[in-house]
């Protein structure tokens, strides 16, 4: 099924899939304490890090150096800062990867959008859903069916929720970005429209391409082929790539994109895709630099850190992820998905590998 080269001398398929899982969880944990874009701006995040003598950022966030910072961090920060990570925190960015794995194991790659909704109702607590997912969940419970679940009384249709659900479709379609995007679209339309759906397709394709692309830039370019060239998401990603190619510093690129996407809000897909793309391109394949820059970029920090970590982890493979990121996770994931709390990360990766190898 896959387009992986049999002559690849880099990380094995198993290493890359485990790298994706570890990278997603580590990146999510890194960004979680400062996940509130209107409070934790890019400037404030860097100010926090300077105050803790933690620049350059090469590990989980330090504990807050002042009482005020501690009050403004997400309440989960105590389990997410360096020296206090013992397994992963529960978070929707990881729950949806687990739920996607369960979807493919239960229904196979021919799953329907209706089956995605049925699984949400069965496995996912309502109060652990947010924005577009909560609106879609409510609509499902009230008897609506897709695509009405995405469009009825849902002002969040282009927010980032569908993008964070896309990883498993990339992990199980290594080197086949169009296939990954097709699977992600079928999932995304339960709750999203427009750029919200394109974000999921792009992220799935990006992760899929990272298995085989020689560079992260090539993976970014390949992922753009699965969404309409004229959509705002594609134009924004290309804009970041052009500024990076022109040699603009990372800070200036993000400043430019912040001005050009002003007004969309900190959870909208488009400005977050800009932060994510900048982290990937300026990180240039280095795992630590990639997730550090992405989280320092602000906005939806835990979601962007998670996706950046997934891409970088797939690209470099689990053995190349530095120990300070993966060792504190203790091969354990917390999850609100019924039946999966306390699951082993390695086991989730093995189950994902089986799906990637069968492709059916």
C-alpha positions in Angstrom: 0.0 0.0 0.0 2.6 2.6 1.0 4.9 4.6 -1.1 7.8 4.0 1.3 11.0 3.2 -0.6 12.2 -0.4 0.0 15.8 0.9 -0.3 15.4 3.6 2.4 18.5 3.5 4.6 17.1 6.0 7.1 14.8 5.2 10.1 12.6 2.2 9.8 8.8 2.6 9.4 8.4 1.5 13.0 10.8 4.1 14.2 9.1 6.8 12.2 5.6 6.0 13.5 6.9 5.8 17.1 8.6 9.1 16.5 5.3 10.6 15.3 3.5 9.5 18.5 6.4 10.6 20.8 6.7 13.9 18.9 3.0 14.7 19.1 2.9 14.0 22.8 6.1 15.9 23.7 5.2 18.9 21.5 1.7 19.0 23.1 3.2 18.9 26.6 5.7 21.6 25.7 3.0 24.0 24.6 0.3 23.2 27.1 1.2 25.6 29.9 1.0 28.6 27.6 -2.0 27.6 25.6 -4.0 30.8 25.6 -3.1 32.9 22.7 -4.6 36.2 23.8 -2.6 36.1 27.1 0.5 34.2 26.0 1.7 36.2 23.0 4.9 35.4 21.3 6.6 38.3 23.1 5.3 37.2 26.5 6.4 33.6 26.0 9.9 34.7 25.2 9.9 37.1 28.1 8.9 34.2 30.4 11.8 32.1 29.0 14.3 34.9 29.3 13.2 35.5 32.9 13.9 31.8 33.6 17.2 31.8 31.7 15.7 29.2 29.3 16.6 30.6 25.9 17.4 28.9 23.7 14.6 26.5 24.6 15.9 23.0 24.7 13.7 21.2 27.2 10.1 21.4 28.6 9.1 24.8 29.9 10.7 25.8 33.2 8.5 26.3 36.3 7.2 29.9 36.5 9.8 32.3 37.9 7.1 34.7 39.3 3.8 34.3 41.0 2.0 36.2 38.3 3.2 33.9 35.6 2.1 31.0 37.6 -1.4 32.4 37.8 -1.6 32.9 34.1 -0.4 29.5 33.0 -2.8 26.7 32.3 -3.6 24.9 35.5 -2.0 21.7 34.2 1.4 23.4 34.1 2.5 21.6 37.3 2.6 18.3 35.4 4.1 19.7 32.2 7.2 21.7 33.2 10.7 20.3 33.2 11.5 18.0 36.1 7.8 17.4 36.8 6.8 15.4 33.7 5.9 11.8 34.7 3.9 10.5 31.7 1.7 12.6 29.5 -1.1 14.9 30.6 -4.5 14.3 29.2 -5.3 16.6 26.3 -7.6 16.6 23.3 -4.7 16.9 20.9 -3.7 13.4 22.0 -7.2 12.0 22.6 -8.1 12.5 18.9 -5.0 10.6 17.8 -6.1 7.7 20.0 -9.7 8.0 18.8 -8.5 8.0 15.2 -6.5 4.8 15.8 -9.6 3.2 17.3 -11.7 4.3 14.4 -9.4 2.6 11.8 -9.1 -0.5 13.9 -12.9 -0.7 14.3 -14.1 0.3 10.9 -11.0 0.1 8.6 -10.0 2.6 6.0 -13.4 2.6 4.4 -14.9 4.3 7.5 -17.7 6.8 7.0 -18.2 10.2 8.5 -21.2 8.8 10.3 -19.1 6.2 11.9 -16.7 8.9 13.2 -19.6 10.5 14.9 -20.9 7.2 16.4 -17.4 6.6 17.9 -17.3 10.0 19.4 -20.6 9.4 21.2 -19.4 6.0 22.3 -15.8 6.7 23.4 -15.4 10.5 24.0 -16.9 12.4 27.0 -18.8 15.5 25.9 -17.1 17.8 28.3 -13.7 16.8 26.8 -14.7 18.3 23.5 -14.3 22.0 22.6 -15.4 24.6 20.0 -16.3 22.9 16.7 -16.1 19.4 18.1 -18.5 20.2 20.9 -20.9 21.8 18.5 -20.8 18.7 16.3 -21.2 16.4 19.3 -24.3 18.3 20.4 -25.7 18.2 16.9 -25.1 14.4 16.8 -26.8 13.9 20.2 -29.8 15.9 18.9 -30.1 13.6 15.9 -28.5 15.6 13.1 -26.3 13.9 10.6 -23.3 15.0 8.6 -22.8 17.5 7.0 -25.4 19.3 9.1 -23.4 18.4 12.2 -20.7 20.8 10.9 -22.9 23.6 9.8 -25.7 24.0 12.3 -25.1 26.5 15.1 -21.4 26.1 14.7 -19.3 29.3 14.5 -16.0 27.4 14.8 -16.1 25.7 11.4 -12.7 26.9 10.3 -10.9 26.6 13.6 -8.0 24.2 14.3 -10.0 21.2 15.7 -10.0 19.1 12.5 -6.3 19.7 11.9 -5.4 18.2 15.3 -7.4 15.0 14.4 -5.4 14.3 11.3 -2.2 12.6 12.5 -3.3 9.0 12.4 -4.3 9.4 8.7 -0.8 10.5 7.9 0.9 7.8 10.1 -1.1 5.1 8.4 -0.5 6.4 4.9 3.3 6.8 4.9 4.5 8.4 1.6 0.9 8.6 0.3 -0.2 12.2 1.0 -3.2 12.2 -1.2 -4.6 9.1 0.4 -3.9 10.6 3.8 -5.7 13.8 2.9 -8.7 11.8 1.6 -9.1 10.0 4.9 -8.6 13.2 6.9 -11.3 14.9 4.9 -13.8 12.2 5.6 -13.1 12.7 9.3 -13.0 16.5 9.2 -16.4 17.2 7.6 -18.2 15.9 10.7 -17.4 19.2 12.4 -15.7 21.6 9.9 -15.9 23.3 6.6 -13.7 25.4 4.3 -10.2 26.1 5.7 -11.0 23.9 8.7 -11.3 20.9 6.4 -8.3 22.0 4.3 -6.2 22.2 7.5 -6.9 18.6 8.3 -6.1 17.5 4.8 -2.9 19.5 4.7 -1.7 18.2 8.1 -2.4 14.6 7.2 -0.6 15.0 3.9 2.3 16.8 5.6 2.8 14.0 8.1 2.5 11.4 5.3 5.1 13.2 3.1 7.5 13.5 6.1 8.0 9.7 5.9 9.7 9.9 2.5 10.6 13.6 1.7 14.3 14.3 1.9 13.7 17.6 3.6 10.9 19.2 5.6 10.6 21.9 2.9 9.8 19.2 0.4 7.2 17.7 2.7 5.6 21.2 3.1 5.5 21.7 -0.7 4.1 18.2 -1.3 1.3 18.7 1.3 0.2 21.8 -0.5 -0.8 19.7 -3.5 -3.8 18.2 -1.7 -5.7 21.4 -1.1 -7.0 24.1 -3.5 -4.1 26.4 -4.5 -6.3 29.5 -4.1 -7.6 28.8 -0.6 -6.4 31.1 2.2 -4.6 28.3 4.0 -2.5 27.4 0.9 -1.7 31.1 0.3 -0.6 31.5 3.9 1.6 28.5 3.9 3.2 29.6 0.6 3.8 33.1 2.1 5.7 31.6 5.0 7.8 29.5 2.7 8.6 32.5 0.5 9.7 34.6 3.4 11.8 31.8 4.7 13.4 31.2 1.3 14.1 35.0 1.1 16.2 34.8 4.3 13.9 36.8 6.6 14.5 36.0 10.2 11.9 33.8 12.0 10.7 36.6 14.2 10.1 38.9 11.2 8.3 36.2 9.3 5.9 35.6 12.1 5.4 39.3 12.6 4.5 39.7 8.9 2.1 36.8 9.0 0.5 38.1 12.2 -0.4 41.3 10.5 -1.6 39.5 7.4 -3.9 37.2 9.4 -5.0 39.7 12.0 -8.6 39.3 13.1 -9.0 35.6 12.6 -8.4 34.7 16.2 -5.9 32.6 18.0 -7.6 29.2 17.4 -8.4 29.7 13.7 -6.6 27.2 11.3 -4.9 29.8 9.1 -2.8 31.8 11.5 -1.9 28.6 13.4 -0.8 27.0 10.1 1.5 30.0 9.6 3.2 29.5 13.1 3.4 25.7 12.4 4.9 26.1 8.9 7.5 28.6 10.3 8.5 26.3 13.1 9.0 23.4 10.6 10.9 25.4 8.0 13.2 27.4 10.4 13.6 24.2 12.5 15.0 22.6 9.3 14.6 19.0 10.5 16.0 19.4 14.0 13.5 18.0 16.4 14.2 20.3 19.4 14.5 23.5 17.3 11.3 22.7 15.5 9.0 22.2 18.5 10.7 25.0 20.4 10.2 27.6 17.6 6.7 26.4 17.0 5.6 26.8 20.7 7.5 30.1 21.0 5.4 31.3 18.0 2.3 31.5 20.2 -1.4 31.1 19.4 -2.6 27.5 20.0 0.7 26.4 21.4 -0.1 22.9 22.5 -1.9 22.0 19.2 0.9 23.5 17.1 3.6 21.9 19.2 1.9 18.6 18.8 1.6 18.7 15.1 5.2 20.0 14.7 6.4 17.3 16.9 4.6 14.7 14.9 6.1 15.9 11.6 9.6 16.2 13.0 9.3 12.9 14.9 8.3 11.1 11.7 11.0 12.8 9.7 13.8 11.9 12.1 12.5 8.7 13.7 12.1 7.9 17.4 15.8 7.1 18.1 16.8 10.6 17.0 14.4 12.4 19.4 16.5 13.6 22.3 16.0 11.9 25.7 14.9 15.1 27.5 11.7 15.0 25.4 10.8 11.3 25.4 12.2 9.8 28.6 9.9 11.7 31.0 6.9 10.5 29.1 7.6 7.0 30.7 5.9 5.3 27.7 2.5 6.3 29.2 -0.3 8.4 27.9 -3.3 9.7 29.8 -6.5 9.9 27.8 -10.2 10.7 28.2 -11.0 8.2 25.5 -12.8 5.3 27.2 -10.6 2.2 27.4 -7.3 4.0 26.6 -6.3 5.8 29.8 -2.8 4.7 30.8 -2.1 3.1 27.5 1.6 2.5 26.5 2.8 4.8 23.8 4.9 2.0 22.3 1.8 -0.2 22.1 -0.2 2.6 20.3 2.7 2.9 17.8 2.7 -0.8 17.2 -1.0 -0.8 16.5 -0.5 2.1 14.1 2.3 0.2 12.4 0.0 -2.8 11.8 -2.5 -0.5 10.1 0.2 1.2 8.0 1.5 -2.1 6.8 -1.9 -3.6 5.8 -3.4 -0.4 4.4 -6.8 -2.1 4.4 
